Amino acid sequence: MSEMTCARAQARLTALLDAELTERMSARLRAHLAECADCKRHWNELAAAREMAQAWTVEGGEVWEAVRQEIAPGDFSALMAEMAALRAALQDVRAEVAALRRELAARPAEPARRPSAPLFPVLPPEQSLLRIV
């Protein structure tokens, strides 16, 4: 029997949720979910989406079934892959922001700056071109 990889596990999550897998495959997938935090996160997101979708109905049935019919399996996998890539990019941005904050905190304090001159000098009333009547 081949090893359960993350790609294989994630491809079978909807089938597990829909109880479409054999008992043996369900057990293997559940064992993988117990060990793999990333796949478990995908499982939790999918289960949460299913739970939210079951709260509504559409003409002729449940929302989840209508959504499943609209999304091709490849589209859903592509969407999940894109979401994973976006999560990774977000983690990179967060790490970069944290590094910049550490760098900023490590800098010595700058001396107080003298206020800059106003862009438009204020003239005394007798020299002003505007007269208030």
C-alpha positions in Angstrom: 0.0 0.0 0.0 1.4 3.4 -1.0 2.1 6.1 1.6 -0.6 8.7 2.1 0.9 12.0 0.9 -0.6 15.4 1.6 -1.6 15.8 -2.1 -3.5 12.5 -2.0 -5.0 13.3 1.3 -6.2 16.7 0.3 -7.6 15.3 -2.9 -9.8 12.9 -0.9 -11.1 15.3 1.8 -14.4 16.0 0.1 -14.9 12.3 -0.5 -14.3 11.7 3.2 -16.7 14.4 4.1 -19.3 12.9 1.8 -18.7 9.4 3.2 -17.7 8.1 -0.3 -14.5 6.3 0.7 -14.1 2.7 1.7 -13.6 2.1 5.5 -10.0 1.2 4.8 -9.3 4.4 2.9 -11.2 6.5 5.5 -9.1 5.0 8.2 -5.9 5.8 6.3 -7.0 9.3 5.6 -8.1 9.9 9.2 -4.7 8.6 10.4 -2.9 11.0 8.1 -5.1 13.9 9.4 -4.2 13.0 13.0 -0.5 13.4 12.1 -0.5 16.2 9.6 -1.3 19.7 10.8 -1.5 21.2 7.3 -4.0 18.6 6.0 -6.0 18.8 9.3 -6.3 22.6 8.7 -7.6 21.9 5.1 -10.0 19.4 6.6 -11.3 21.9 9.2 -11.8 24.6 6.6 -13.7 22.2 4.3 -15.8 21.0 7.2 -16.5 24.6 8.3 -17.5 25.5 4.8 -19.8 22.5 4.6 -21.4 23.4 7.9 -22.0 27.0 6.8 -23.4 25.8 3.5 -25.8 23.4 5.1 -27.5 26.3 6.9 -29.0 27.6 3.7 -31.1 26.0 1.0 -31.6 26.8 -2.6 -34.4 26.0 -4.9 -34.3 22.3 -5.3 -31.9 21.4 -2.5 -29.0 22.3 -0.3 -26.4 25.0 -1.1 -23.5 22.6 -0.7 -24.9 20.3 -3.4 -25.5 23.3 -5.7 -21.9 24.5 -5.1 -20.5 21.0 -5.7 -22.3 20.8 -9.0 -20.9 24.2 -10.1 -17.3 23.5 -9.1 -15.4 20.9 -11.2 -13.0 18.8 -9.0 -10.0 20.3 -10.8 -11.3 23.8 -10.1 -11.7 23.0 -6.4 -8.2 21.6 -6.2 -6.8 24.6 -8.0 -8.7 26.9 -5.6 -7.3 25.1 -2.6 -3.8 25.3 -4.1 -4.2 29.0 -4.7 -5.4 29.5 -1.1 -2.4 27.6 0.2 -0.1 29.8 -1.9 -1.8 32.9 -0.6 -1.4 31.7 3.0 2.3 31.1 2.4 2.7 34.5 0.8 0.9 36.0 3.8 3.2 34.2 6.2 6.2 35.6 4.2 4.8 39.2 4.5 4.2 38.7 8.3 7.8 37.5 8.7 9.1 40.5 6.7 7.0 42.9 8.8 8.3 41.3 12.0 11.9 41.5 10.8 11.4 45.2 9.9 9.9 45.9 13.4 12.9 44.2 15.0 15.3 46.2 12.8 13.5 49.4 13.7 13.5 48.6 17.4 17.3 47.9 17.3 18.1 51.3 15.8 19.4 53.9 18.2 17.0 56.7 18.9 17.4 59.7 16.6 18.0 63.1 18.1 15.0 65.4 18.1 14.7 67.4 14.9 14.3 71.1 14.7 10.9 72.1 13.3 11.1 73.0 9.6 10.3 76.5 8.4 6.7 77.0 7.2 6.2 76.7 3.5 4.3 79.9 3.4 5.6 82.5 5.8 3.0 84.3 7.8 3.2 88.1 7.2 2.2 90.6 9.8 -1.3 92.1 9.1 0.2 95.4 7.8 2.2 93.5 5.1 -0.5 91.1 4.1 -2.0 91.4 0.6 -5.4 90.3 1.9 -7.4 92.8 3.8 -10.3 91.8 6.0 -13.1 94.3 5.7 
